[in-house]
Amino acid sequence: MKLTAQIFLTLDGVMQGPGAAAEDPSDGFDRGGWLVPRRDPDMDRIVAQWYSRAEAILLGRNTFTAMRGYWPHVTDPGNAIATALNGLPKYVVSHTIDTPGWDHTAVLADDPLAGITALKQRPGGELQVHGSCRLVQALHRAGLIDEYRLVTFPVCVGTGKRLFTPDAPATGFRLVDSATTSAGAVYTALTPEPFTTADVAVAGGRELR
């Protein structure tokens, strides 16, 4: 399966607590809910398109717990996101969850990166990770993400958990899709490529590239 990461980001790179003030207050983060005022139909269409491609969902413990408290209560058959999240196979990475409490969920506890690698080797469509900051950071370091789907919103929060940390490996990316929303968010879909550098020079009065 193709492993894709779906992430909401602030302009300064924070992915913590986009959906609600109490979503992830860890480390004293009190600026949660920054996405909600900037949600619009354009964003909803982008997200619905993501879920239409999903064959399985991969989540970290905190994101799983937050979603489990909300989405099982959305039973509207016309809600494509709820239908996907409640009906598709789900995998949660956790050493503390024994009983998931959400239908179609399996726990990856022992050597989760090996377990995720094994999932990727199965035939099928997309294995999608949503949010799940620490998990996505680990997947990025391990080179397991096949496509990054980022929606960057025109807001800075100044502090919080970031997708790309100072110890993350240098990575190049190729743009495979993009869009903008009426609220000013920018959607980019990127596939990883080798990191490269180059120099510029001047010869005969002209800049050479």
Buried (B, 14 or more C-beta within 10 A) or exposed (E): BBBBBBBBBBBEBBBBBBBBBEBBBEEEBEBBBBBEEBBEEBBEEBBEBBBEEBBBBBBBBBBBBBBBEEBBEEEEEEBBBBBBBBEBBBBBBBEEBEEBEBEBBEBBBEEBBEBBEEBBEEEEEBBBBBBBBBBBBBBBBEEBBBBBBBBBBEBEBEBBBBBBEEEEEEBEBEEEEEBEBEBEBBBBBBBBEEEEEEEEEEEEEEEEE
